[in-house]
Amino acid sequence: MEDMALLHHWSIVTSQSVGLPADVASLWQTVFPQLGFKSPYVMHSILSLAALHLAYLNQADRQSYVLSAARHHNKSLVGFQEAIDQFGTSDSIALFVNSTLVFQYAFRYRTSITSSK
């Protein structure tokens, strides 16, 4: 159920908070999760970002969300590496999207979590 709550938060809040124009944010809101259903490592990246966003928003549950984010991020990286090792043209979009999400994890939300302690 935790993962479903994270996906819901992604769809309703996190994907809209990236600061992109509405047409691009809608890609984050709908297309990225659809891609995640086909490429689990993308879904794990989505869930990791949603958990970090919740950690940023909820001081009381911060540690729990940060641990959840790290767990999903690690799963994402394992799947991402496997996908790179088995690279095919059909995987290129998922690899690009996941690279974008990993960048967000590393620089956008992670920085805000560590700097606001």
N, CA, C and O of each residue as an XYZ file, in Angstrom:
468
protein
N       0.820     -1.198      0.000
C       0.000      0.000      0.000
C       0.868      1.268      0.000
O       0.477      2.300     -0.546
N       2.040      1.171      0.617
C       2.923      2.340      0.650
C       3.284      2.786     -0.769
O       3.288      3.979     -1.070
N       3.587      1.817     -1.635
C       3.952      2.169     -3.007
C       2.788      2.822     -3.746
O       2.987      3.735     -4.548
N       1.581      2.354     -3.475
C       0.416      2.973     -4.108
C       0.248      4.415     -3.631
O      -0.092      5.299     -4.417
N       0.485      4.644     -2.347
C       0.400      6.006     -1.811
C       1.478      6.895     -2.436
O       1.226      8.064     -2.729
N       2.662      6.349     -2.639
C       3.736      7.115     -3.276
C       3.374      7.450     -4.722
O       3.589      8.575     -5.174
N       2.826      6.479     -5.442
C       2.437      6.733     -6.826
C       1.326      7.784     -6.894
O       1.330      8.641     -7.778
N       0.391      7.714     -5.971
C      -0.675      8.719     -5.914
C      -0.082     10.106     -5.658
O      -0.463     11.079     -6.309
N       0.844     10.190     -4.714
C       1.483     11.482     -4.426
C       2.226     11.986     -5.658
O       2.179     13.175     -5.973
N       2.911     11.080     -6.355
C       3.610     11.468     -7.587
C       2.626     12.084     -8.580
O       2.868     13.160     -9.128
N       1.515     11.386     -8.800
C       0.549     11.815     -9.816
C      -0.124     13.133     -9.483
O      -0.363     13.959    -10.365
N      -0.426     13.326     -8.213
C      -1.189     14.505     -7.812
C      -0.298     15.699     -7.459
O      -0.652     16.840     -7.757
N       0.853     15.447     -6.828
C       1.647     16.552     -6.276
C       3.044     16.654     -6.893
O       3.378     17.669     -7.504
N       3.855     15.615     -6.738
C       5.264     15.710     -7.122
C       5.445     16.041     -8.594
O       6.235     16.923     -8.935
N       4.731     15.353     -9.468
C       4.892     15.586    -10.909
C       4.517     17.009    -11.294
O       5.003     17.529    -12.298
N       3.668     17.635    -10.513
C       3.234     19.003    -10.800
C       4.147     20.053    -10.154
O       4.043     21.241    -10.457
N       5.036     19.609     -9.269
C       5.893     20.550     -8.544
C       7.274     20.714     -9.165
O       8.136     21.382     -8.595
N       7.486     20.117    -10.316
C       8.796     20.153    -10.951
C       9.100     21.523    -11.527
O      10.258     21.827    -11.814
N       8.088     22.350    -11.702
C       8.303     23.703    -12.197
C       8.373     23.791    -13.707
O       9.026     24.681    -14.252
N       7.704     22.874    -14.385
C       7.691     22.859    -15.843
C       6.361     23.398    -16.357
O       5.378     23.430    -15.617
N       6.322     23.819    -17.610
C       5.036     24.230    -18.196
C       4.026     23.084    -18.103
O       4.410     21.915    -18.053
N       2.759     23.418    -18.083
C       1.696     22.432    -17.866
C       1.742     21.282    -18.860
O       1.511     20.137    -18.471
N       2.033     21.548    -20.129
C       2.041     20.465    -21.110
C       3.184     19.478    -20.850
O       3.031     18.278    -21.078
N       4.315     19.974    -20.380
C       5.440     19.091    -20.056
C       5.186     18.379    -18.732
O       5.489     17.193    -18.599
N       4.635     19.090    -17.754
C       4.324     18.473    -16.463
C       3.335     17.337    -16.629
O       3.382     16.363    -15.878
N       2.437     17.443    -17.601
C       1.481     16.357    -17.825
C       2.180     15.088    -18.305
O       1.701     13.984    -18.049
N       3.302     15.235    -18.993
C       4.102     14.052    -19.360
C       4.614     13.358    -18.100
O       4.558     12.134    -17.987
N       5.111     14.150    -17.162
C       5.607     13.607    -15.904
C       4.475     12.933    -15.137
O       4.677     11.910    -14.483
N       3.287     13.518    -15.224
C       2.143     13.022    -14.458
C       1.576     11.733    -15.037
O       1.180     10.849    -14.277
N       1.526     11.600    -16.345
C       0.849     10.448    -16.942
C       1.769      9.520    -17.733
O       1.718      8.302    -17.564
N       2.599     10.086    -18.586
C       3.428      9.256    -19.467
C       4.522      8.528    -18.686
O       4.768      7.345    -18.923
N       5.175      9.218    -17.764
C       6.240      8.570    -16.995
C       5.716      7.366    -16.206
O       6.337      6.304    -16.251
N       4.598      7.491    -15.488
C       4.076      6.296    -14.799
C       3.690      5.170    -15.765
O       3.916      3.998    -15.467
N       3.112      5.517    -16.915
C       2.784      4.476    -17.891
C       4.031      3.746    -18.348
O       4.017      2.526    -18.513
N       5.104      4.482    -18.551
C       6.380      3.874    -18.909
C       6.904      3.023    -17.755
O       7.513      1.975    -17.970
N       6.663      3.482    -16.535
C       7.084      2.733    -15.348
C       6.387      1.388    -15.221
O       6.957      0.452    -14.662
N       5.161      1.274    -15.731
C       4.466     -0.007    -15.693
C       5.133     -1.020    -16.624
O       5.000     -2.227    -16.423
N       5.847     -0.537    -17.637
C       6.553     -1.416    -18.570
C       8.011     -1.632    -18.173
O       8.601     -2.667    -18.484
N       8.578     -0.660    -17.492
C       9.990     -0.709    -17.077
C      10.049     -0.441    -15.583
O      10.054      0.717    -15.165
N      10.093     -1.490    -14.770
C      10.027     -1.310    -13.317
C      11.083     -0.374    -12.746
O      10.830      0.286    -11.739
N      12.253     -0.299    -13.358
C      13.264      0.609    -12.818
C      12.811      2.063    -12.930
O      13.173      2.885    -12.088
N      12.030      2.390    -13.948
C      11.468      3.739    -14.059
C      10.464      3.976    -12.923
O      10.445      5.042    -12.307
N       9.638      2.968    -12.660
C       8.661      3.103    -11.572
C       9.368      3.302    -10.238
O       8.936      4.114     -9.420
N      10.455      2.564    -10.013
C      11.193      2.743     -8.761
C      11.775      4.159     -8.662
O      11.827      4.724     -7.570
N      12.207      4.730     -9.769
C      12.690      6.122     -9.740
C      11.564      7.078     -9.400
O      11.750      8.012     -8.620
N      10.401      6.848     -9.981
C       9.235      7.684     -9.677
C       8.904      7.602     -8.185
O       8.689      8.622     -7.530
N       8.865      6.387     -7.664
C       8.529      6.202     -6.251
C       9.589      6.811     -5.342
O       9.266      7.333     -4.275
N      10.847      6.748     -5.753
C      11.910      7.346     -4.928
C      11.755      8.863     -4.863
O      11.946      9.460     -3.804
N      11.412      9.485     -5.978
C      11.218     10.932     -5.971
C       9.992     11.340     -5.166
O      10.014     12.346     -4.456
N       8.931     10.564     -5.277
C       7.732     10.865     -4.491
C       8.031     10.755     -2.999
O       7.576     11.582     -2.208
N       8.793      9.739     -2.617
C       9.149      9.570     -1.203
C      10.026     10.718     -0.720
O       9.835     11.211      0.392
N      10.984     11.149     -1.535
C      11.817     12.294     -1.140
C      10.982     13.565     -1.022
O      11.199     14.380     -0.126
N      10.039     13.723     -1.922
C       9.181     14.898     -1.853
C       8.354     14.879     -0.571
O       8.195     15.907      0.089
N       7.835     13.717     -0.226
C       7.088     13.596      1.030
C       7.992     13.828      2.242
O       7.558     14.413      3.234
N       9.226     13.381      2.168
C      10.176     13.624      3.261
C      10.402     15.125      3.438
O      10.504     15.620      4.560
N      10.477     15.826      2.340
C      10.652     17.270      2.379
C       9.427     17.963      2.985
O       9.560     18.932      3.733
N       8.250     17.462      2.658
C       7.006     18.087      3.118
C       6.618     17.709      4.543
O       5.974     18.497      5.235
N       7.006     16.504      4.994
C       6.563     15.984      6.294
C       7.746     15.761      7.227
O       8.367     14.698      7.214
N       8.047     16.755      8.023
C       9.177     16.670      8.940
C       9.069     15.491      9.906
O      10.068     14.838     10.206
N       7.867     15.222     10.386
C       7.679     14.178     11.395
C       8.004     12.787     10.852
O       8.489     11.936     11.598
N       7.747     12.546      9.586
C       7.984     11.232      8.977
C       9.176     11.236      8.028
O       9.323     10.337      7.201
N      10.014     12.239      8.151
C      11.122     12.417      7.215
C      11.995     11.163      7.084
O      12.257     10.714      5.968
N      12.439     10.604      8.187
C      13.376      9.475      8.118
C      12.754      8.277      7.410
O      13.414      7.621      6.605
N      11.512      7.993      7.700
C      10.831      6.876      7.056
C      10.759      7.070      5.543
O      11.000      6.135      4.779
N      10.425      8.289      5.116
C      10.336      8.566      3.681
C      11.708      8.560      3.009
O      11.836      8.100      1.874
N      12.721      9.059      3.686
C      14.070      9.049      3.124
C      14.547      7.602      2.937
O      15.168      7.278      1.925
N      14.257      6.743      3.909
C      14.630      5.327      3.770
C      13.879      4.673      2.614
O      14.459      3.895      1.858
N      12.615      4.980      2.477
C      11.832      4.452      1.364
C      12.387      4.946      0.033
O      12.492      4.183     -0.927
N      12.739      6.219     -0.017
C      13.323      6.789     -1.235
C      14.628      6.086     -1.595
O      14.856      5.759     -2.760
N      15.474      5.856     -0.614
C      16.754      5.189     -0.861
C      16.542      3.762     -1.348
O      17.241      3.298     -2.249
N      15.581      3.070     -0.754
C      15.294      1.692     -1.167
C      14.838      1.659     -2.626
O      15.318      0.840     -3.410
N      13.921      2.539     -2.985
C      13.443      2.568     -4.373
C      14.533      3.036     -5.332
O      14.638      2.530     -6.450
N      15.333      3.985     -4.905
C      16.419      4.471     -5.753
C      17.418      3.347     -6.038
O      17.859      3.180     -7.175
N      17.766      2.591     -5.024
C      18.695      1.473     -5.222
C      18.128      0.439     -6.180
O      18.847     -0.056     -7.047
N      16.841      0.103     -6.037
C      16.202     -0.846     -6.958
C      16.198     -0.287     -8.379
O      16.394     -1.022     -9.347
N      15.977      1.004     -8.488
C      15.988      1.632     -9.800
C      17.360      1.522    -10.459
O      17.466      1.208    -11.645
N      18.393      1.780     -9.691
C      19.744      1.727    -10.256
C      20.129      0.323    -10.708
O      20.799      0.159    -11.729
N      19.711     -0.686     -9.954
C      19.991     -2.076    -10.351
C      19.293     -2.385    -11.676
O      19.916     -2.917    -12.594
N      18.009     -2.056    -11.779
C      17.275     -2.299    -13.016
C      17.788     -1.469    -14.179
O      17.820     -1.933    -15.318
N      18.185     -0.250    -13.890
C      18.742      0.645    -14.897
C      20.024      0.058    -15.475
O      20.219      0.052    -16.690
N      20.893     -0.434    -14.604
C      22.145     -1.044    -15.066
C      21.870     -2.279    -15.916
O      22.519     -2.485    -16.942
N      20.916     -3.098    -15.495
C      20.553     -4.286    -16.281
C      20.018     -3.887    -17.653
O      20.330     -4.532    -18.654
N      19.219     -2.833    -17.702
C      18.676     -2.364    -18.976
C      19.777     -1.825    -19.882
O      19.739     -2.029    -21.095
N      20.746     -1.148    -19.303
C      21.877     -0.656    -20.099
C      22.664     -1.830    -20.661
O      23.072     -1.811    -21.823
N      22.876     -2.849    -19.841
C      23.620     -4.030    -20.291
C      22.916     -4.765    -21.430
O      23.567     -5.396    -22.262
N      21.585     -4.682    -21.466
C      20.799     -5.372    -22.490
C      20.170     -4.369    -23.457
O      19.078     -4.601    -23.976
N      20.847     -3.279    -23.691
C      20.289     -2.157    -24.448
C      19.766     -2.584    -25.812
O      20.418     -3.312    -26.561
N      18.560     -2.102    -26.105
C      17.938     -2.250    -27.417
C      17.228     -0.950    -27.732
O      16.995     -0.140    -26.835
N      16.886     -0.739    -28.976
C      16.271      0.530    -29.362
C      14.935      0.763    -28.672
O      14.551      1.913    -28.455
N      14.216     -0.304    -28.321
C      12.919     -0.130    -27.658
C      13.079      0.389    -26.232
O      12.118      0.900    -25.655
N      14.265      0.270    -25.656
C      14.507      0.709    -24.288
C      15.002      2.146    -24.190
O      15.139      2.676    -23.087
N      15.270      2.777    -25.314
C      15.923      4.085    -25.277
C      15.091      5.146    -24.562
O      15.650      5.974    -23.844
N      13.793      5.144    -24.737
C      12.949      6.145    -24.066
C      12.963      5.920    -22.561
O      13.108      6.868    -21.790
N      12.813      4.663    -22.140
C      12.836      4.359    -20.703
C      14.184      4.731    -20.100
O      14.236      5.267    -18.993
N      15.261      4.459    -20.802
C      16.587      4.813    -20.296
C      16.742      6.326    -20.169
O      17.299      6.818    -19.188
N      16.250      7.059    -21.160
C      16.328      8.520    -21.096
C      15.493      9.071    -19.943
O      15.958      9.918    -19.180
N      14.263      8.586    -19.823
C      13.383      9.047    -18.745
C      14.005      8.742    -17.390
O      14.006      9.587    -16.495
N      14.532      7.536    -17.241
C      15.128      7.181    -15.953
C      16.355      8.036    -15.660
O      16.587      8.408    -14.509
N      17.133      8.348    -16.673
C      18.282      9.239    -16.465
C      17.820     10.591    -15.944
O      18.447     11.166    -15.053
N      16.733     11.096    -16.493
C      16.169     12.366    -16.045
C      15.711     12.279    -14.593
O      15.950     13.193    -13.803
N      15.055     11.179    -14.250
C      14.564     11.004    -12.886
C      15.710     10.828    -11.886
O      15.652     11.354    -10.775
N      16.743     10.093    -12.279
C      17.905      9.912    -11.395
C      18.589     11.254    -11.161
O      19.033     11.541    -10.049
N      18.674     12.065    -12.194
C      19.237     13.404    -12.044
C      18.435     14.206    -11.022
O      19.004     14.859    -10.146
N      17.108     14.150    -11.143
C      16.249     14.854    -10.198
C      16.494     14.363     -8.775
O      16.584     15.160     -7.841
N      16.602     13.048     -8.619
C      16.844     12.464     -7.292
C      18.152     12.998     -6.716
O      18.211     13.420     -5.561
N      19.186     12.973     -7.531
C      20.521     13.335     -7.049
C      20.661     14.820     -6.732
O      21.349     15.180     -5.776
N      20.033     15.674     -7.501
C      20.311     17.097     -7.364
C      19.155     17.939     -6.843
O      19.378     18.863     -6.060
N      17.965     17.655     -7.243
C      16.861     18.532     -6.870
C      16.340     18.255     -5.472
O      16.446     19.103     -4.586
N      15.779     17.076     -5.272
C      15.136     16.789     -3.995
C      16.140     16.382     -2.934
O      16.004     16.777     -1.776
N      17.128     15.614     -3.299
C      18.099     15.152     -2.314
C      18.812     16.342     -1.676
O      19.045     16.356     -0.467
N      19.152     17.322     -2.478
C      19.807     18.524     -1.971
C      18.893     19.273     -1.003
O      19.346     19.763      0.032
N      17.618     19.360     -1.338
C      16.697     20.092     -0.458
C      16.478     19.362      0.858
O      16.239     20.001      1.882
N      16.554     18.039      0.851
C      16.389     17.248      2.075
C      17.594     17.461      3.000
O      17.433     17.724      4.192
N      18.791     17.346      2.440
C      19.977     17.444      3.270
C      20.256     18.868      3.728
O      20.821     19.077      4.802
N      19.866     19.845      2.924
C      20.163     21.229      3.317
C      19.153     21.796      4.301
O      19.423     22.817      4.934
N      17.982     21.152      4.447
C      16.967     21.709      5.341
C      16.980     21.066      6.715
O      16.073     21.310      7.511
N      17.980     20.254      7.016
C      18.064     19.621      8.340
C      18.481     20.611      9.387
O      18.604     20.255     10.559
